[in-house]
Amino acid sequence: LCNKVIVTTAKSIDGVLSAKWNSETKMMVVKYKSDLTYIDEIQKKIASVGYDTEKYKADDEVYENLHYCCKYDRN
């Protein structure tokens, strides 16, 4: 479920060519066209659906609404 939400969110951004989430490392590899989008935009979009990124923290309310299996330790 988490993988699908994260990958679908990233792929919904114009310019994202591919996105692969690794559930073991909790890392995603994204290929994108830098003339159409940028890494901050991708990270903001992922945070907007409840998942913290390297630069952006999801709103607490959005995070709390994640399915229980998608919750993780937050710093």
C-alpha positions in Angstrom: 0.0 0.0 0.0 2.7 2.5 1.0 4.8 1.7 -2.0 1.9 2.3 -4.3 1.0 5.6 -2.8 4.6 6.9 -2.8 5.3 5.8 -6.3 2.0 6.9 -7.8 2.4 10.3 -6.1 5.9 10.8 -7.6 4.8 9.6 -11.1 1.9 12.0 -11.1 4.3 14.9 -11.3 4.9 16.2 -14.8 8.5 15.3 -15.8 8.9 12.3 -13.6 9.9 9.4 -15.8 10.2 6.6 -13.2 10.1 6.0 -9.5 11.1 2.9 -7.6 10.6 2.6 -3.8 12.7 0.2 -1.8 10.8 -0.8 1.3 13.8 -2.2 3.0 16.0 0.9 2.7 13.1 3.3 2.8 14.6 5.1 -0.2 13.3 5.9 -3.6 15.1 6.4 -6.9 13.4 8.9 -9.2 14.4 9.6 -12.8 13.0 13.0 -14.0 13.5 15.6 -16.6 15.1 18.6 -14.8 13.6 21.0 -17.3 10.1 20.0 -16.2 10.5 19.4 -12.4 13.0 19.5 -9.6 13.8 17.4 -6.6 12.2 19.8 -4.1 8.9 19.6 -6.0 9.0 15.8 -5.9 9.8 15.8 -2.2 7.1 18.3 -1.3 4.5 16.3 -3.2 5.4 13.1 -1.3 5.3 14.9 2.0 1.8 16.3 1.1 0.5 12.7 1.1 1.9 11.9 4.5 5.5 10.7 4.0 8.5 12.5 5.4 11.3 13.1 3.0 14.9 14.2 3.4 13.9 17.9 3.2 10.2 18.0 4.0 8.1 16.7 6.9 4.5 15.7 6.3 1.8 17.5 8.2 1.1 15.6 11.4 -2.6 15.4 10.6 -1.9 13.9 7.1 0.6 11.4 8.6 -1.9 10.3 11.3 -4.4 9.5 8.5 -2.0 7.0 6.9 -3.0 3.3 7.0 -1.5 1.7 10.1 0.9 -0.4 8.1 2.3 2.7 6.4 3.3 4.5 9.6 7.0 4.7 10.6 9.2 6.1 13.2 9.4 9.8 12.9 12.3 12.0 14.3 
